[in-house]
Amino acid sequence: MTDGRMYDLYANWIKGADDGIEIIRVGYALDNFSEVEKCQALVFTGGEDVHPRRYGRLDYLPYCVPGDFDEQRDAFEWKLLEDVVQRKLPILGVCRGLQLINVFHGGTLIPDIPSWGKFHHAKLPDGNVREHHIYVDPQSELAGLVQCTEGTVNSLHHQSADKIGKDLVASAISKDGVVEALEWKDKQDKPFLCLVQWHPERMADTESPFVRNIREAFLDSVK
């Protein structure tokens, strides 16, 4: 699991399914890239904005949160992706994880959702977590995982996927058209990949299919 903000929330969410799960924390600050060789799957966690130089749009810098970058993290996790993709390991990406992996596959990002004419998706003005409805493509693998085609999730981001990366496809969107999930366009001969924009590790309803089912499917892919 990649190191980052509120790491313990992600780790506790995954371990909540089985105390026997061993989680390895990998990050550039830990200088432990070699530890990924022990991993059977990888969770790419949330955190800082992906620097727009990664998708060739330095002109987007004025729309980004000043200082909310960590290019060392970008570089480290890019290298991780190269490794786990080559090894065909299962991947679960959350928030920044979705965004980074979309860029890795040649996609781009919306640097600031409100500036692009869509509703706010970040925290509410009083600091509380925002929630909203999402719609799941009935034909998607995600629909099979969550066993529904719509529901409510939390929302804690100001960036989102724009152009979707090669071999990926959107599997869920919000009412205003913000991409809420990505998956393989063609699943054949590919490992598990579930990328979500919401934060299942922070949702109050831990039994929501957008929390429980996603975690179970990811862990089942490892087993």
N, C-alpha and C positions, 0 to 999 in steps of 0.2 A: 504494500500500500504506500502511495506516495506521501511524503511528509508535507505539511502545510498547516494553514490556520485550522484551529479546532480539530486537530488530528484525532483526538481521543473520541470525539463524537462518532466519527466514521468507524474507528476500531471497535468501539463498544457496540455499535449497530451490527456490524458483521459478526462479532463474537457472541452477540446475544442469541444467535441461532444454535450455537454449539460451543461449549466451553473448551472443547478439544481442538478448536481451530487455532493454528499458530499464525500469527500475523507478523510479518517482517516490515519494519518501517524503513523506507529507502528515500534518500534525499541527498542533494549535493552538500549540505551542511554536515551531514553524517559521513560523507566521503566513503560510501559503501555500495557503489554500483555493483560490485561483484556479488552482493547478496541476492540480486535478482535471479541468479542461477538456481537458487533454492526454491524459487517461487513456482507454483503451479498455475497461478492466475494473478492478475493485477487489478487493483482499484486505483483509478486516477481521481484524486480528490479535488475539492474546490479551492478557491483562493484568488490570487492576483489576476489581473487582466493579462491575457496573452499579448505580448508586445506586437503592434501592427507591422513591424518590420518582418515578422514571420510570414505574413501573407501579403507583403509588398505594398502596404498602404500607409506610409509614413505621414501622408496628408491627413490621416485620421487622428493623429496625436492630440490636436486641440479638443477632441471630443472624449478623450480618455480621462480618467481620474489621475491628476498629477501625482506622480510618485508611486502609483499602484501597479508597479511592474516588478518583476524579479526575473531578469534575463538569464541569470544563472539557473534558476529553476526551469525556465523554458528549455534551455539547452540540455539540462540533465534529463528531463522527462522526454524530450525529443529522442535522445539516445536510448532511453528505456523503451520507447515505442518501436524504434527500429529493431531492438532485440526481441521484444515479445511478439511483434508481428511476424518476424522471421521464424520464431519458435511456435507460432500458432497457439498462443496461450489465450484463455478466456479473458475478456476485458470488461470491466464495469467502469463507466466514466460518469462523474457527477459535476454539474455546473461548469467550472473551468475545464474539467476533464473532457466534457463534451466538446467544448470550444477548441481546446488544444488538438484533440484527435480529428476534428473536422478540418482544421488548418493543416494538420499533418497529411491529410489525404488530398490537399489542394484546394480546400474550401476557404472562404473568407468569413469575417465577422462584421456584425453591426456594432460599432464602437460605443454607441449610446442610444438605447432604445427610444427614449422620449424625443431625442433630437431627430430621429428618423420617422417621427409622426405616429408613434404607437404609444399605448398607455404605459404608465410606470409599472415596472415589474420588481422594483427594489422594495426595501422596507417602507412601511407607512411613515408619515411625518413624525408620529409619536414614538417611533422606534420598534413598534410591534411588527410581527411578520405578516406580510401580505399573502392572501390566498386567492386563487382564481380557478376557473373551470378550464379543463383541457379536453380536446377531442382526439381520440385515437383512431388511426386508420384501421377499419375493420379487417382489412386484408394483411395487416402487418404481423410480424412475429410478436411485437409488443402486445397486441390485442390478445393473442393466444396466451401470453404470460399473465396478464392482469385479468383476463376473462371479462372484459367490459370495453366499451367504446367511448366512455366519457367519465369524468370524475373531477375531484377537487385536489389540488396540490398546493404546496407553498411556493413562494416566489421571492428570491433573494439575489437578484442579478440586474445589472444595467446593460450588459452586452448579450448578444445572442448570435447564433449561426445565421449567415446571410446566404452566400452561394454555398451549396452543399458539396462536400468533397467527393471525389471520384469513388465509385463503388459503394457510396452511402446513400441513404434516402431518409427523408423525414417520416417519422411514424406517429407523431403527435404534435398538435399545434394548439395555441391558445385562441380565444375568440378574435383577437386582433391580429392573428396570423404569425405570432412569434413561434419559432421552432422550439418545441418542448422535448423532443426525443429524436434520436437517430439510430439507425441500425443498418446492417448490410442490405444493399439493393438486391443482391443475389446471395442467399445463404449457403448455397451448395458448396461443400468442401471447405467451409470456413468455420473458424472457432466461434464460440459465444461472444457476442458484442452487443452491449446495451448501454446507450448513452442517454442520460436524462438531464434536463436543465434544472429540475426541482431538486430539493435536498431531502431524500428519504430518511437520512440519519437525523433530521431535525423535525420531522412531522409528528404532531401530537397523537394522531391516530396510527399507532404502530401496527394495527391490524389491517390498515388500508391495503388493497392489492397493489397500490403504487409504492408501497413500502415492503410489505411482507413477501409478495410474489416475486418481486424483482430480486430481492436478496436470495430467496430460495432457488430461483432459477440459476442465478450466478453460482451459488455453492453446488448445486446439482451438476453444473457443467464441469466443475472441478472433480467431483467424485467419479 
